Amino acid sequence: MPDQEKTMHAIRKKIVTDEDSRPVAVQIDYEDWLEIERLLVSRETEEKPADDRQDDFEAVADKLGSRWKGGDGLEYQIRIREEWDDR
């Protein structure tokens, strides 16, 4: 990770409290959120080997595939697209 990403950035934030003055949420500027999101994504990509990302994809694909009850997915896509063409 480059040195500039290791430095703490000043994050402008507002603490949201409940009626008993207990902190319940934090509100941050959108630009700060974008920077945090960018840093989190880059860190996750750096830390996770490509093989692990492929394993994650395959696990999600297997899980979703077991839910689809409409037959062959490619045949379904072709049939739906033909319906669009007929309109």
C-alpha positions as CSV (number, residue, x, y, z in Angstrom):
1,M,0.0,0.0,0.0
2,P,1.5,3.4,-0.9
3,D,2.5,5.7,2.0
4,Q,-0.1,8.3,1.1
5,E,-2.9,5.7,1.7
6,K,-1.5,4.7,5.1
7,T,-1.8,8.3,6.4
8,M,-4.9,9.1,8.3
9,H,-7.1,11.7,6.5
10,A,-9.2,14.2,8.5
11,I,-12.8,13.0,8.1
12,R,-15.4,15.6,8.6
13,K,-18.2,13.9,10.6
14,K,-21.2,14.6,12.7
15,I,-22.3,12.3,15.5
16,V,-26.0,11.7,15.5
17,T,-27.4,11.1,19.0
18,D,-30.7,9.8,20.4
19,E,-32.9,11.6,22.9
20,D,-30.6,10.4,25.7
21,S,-27.6,11.9,23.9
22,R,-26.2,8.4,23.1
23,P,-24.3,8.2,19.8
24,V,-26.4,6.2,17.3
25,A,-24.9,7.1,13.9
26,V,-22.2,9.1,12.1
27,Q,-22.8,11.4,9.2
28,I,-19.9,12.1,6.9
29,D,-19.5,14.3,3.8
30,Y,-20.0,12.5,0.5
31,E,-16.5,13.2,-0.8
32,D,-15.1,11.6,2.4
33,W,-17.3,8.6,1.8
34,L,-16.1,8.2,-1.8
35,E,-12.5,8.3,-0.5
36,I,-13.2,5.7,2.2
37,E,-14.9,3.4,-0.3
38,R,-12.0,3.7,-2.8
39,L,-9.5,2.9,0.0
40,L,-11.5,-0.1,1.2
41,V,-11.9,-1.5,-2.3
42,S,-8.2,-1.1,-3.1
43,R,-7.2,-2.7,0.2
44,E,-9.6,-5.6,-0.4
45,T,-8.2,-6.2,-3.9
46,E,-4.6,-6.0,-2.7
47,E,-5.2,-8.4,0.2
48,K,-7.2,-11.1,-1.6
49,P,-5.3,-13.3,-4.1
50,A,-6.9,-13.7,-7.5
51,D,-7.6,-17.4,-6.8
52,D,-9.7,-16.5,-3.8
53,R,-11.7,-14.0,-5.8
54,Q,-12.4,-16.7,-8.4
55,D,-13.4,-19.1,-5.6
56,D,-15.8,-16.5,-4.2
57,F,-17.3,-16.0,-7.7
58,E,-17.8,-19.7,-8.1
59,A,-19.4,-20.1,-4.7
60,V,-21.9,-17.3,-5.5
61,A,-22.6,-18.8,-9.0
62,D,-23.2,-22.2,-7.5
63,K,-25.6,-20.7,-4.9
64,L,-27.5,-18.7,-7.4
65,G,-27.6,-21.6,-9.9
66,S,-29.3,-23.8,-7.3
67,R,-32.1,-21.2,-7.0
68,W,-32.9,-20.9,-10.7
69,K,-35.7,-23.3,-11.6
70,G,-36.3,-22.1,-15.1
71,G,-34.2,-24.7,-16.9
72,D,-31.1,-23.9,-18.9
73,G,-30.2,-20.2,-18.5
74,L,-28.8,-19.7,-22.0
75,E,-32.0,-21.2,-23.5
76,Y,-34.0,-18.9,-21.4
77,Q,-32.1,-15.8,-22.5
78,I,-32.4,-16.8,-26.2
79,R,-36.2,-17.3,-25.8
80,I,-36.7,-14.0,-24.0
81,R,-34.6,-12.1,-26.6
82,E,-36.6,-13.7,-29.4
83,E,-39.7,-12.4,-27.6
84,W,-38.2,-8.9,-27.6
85,D,-37.4,-9.1,-31.3
86,D,-41.0,-10.2,-32.1
87,R,-42.3,-6.9,-30.7
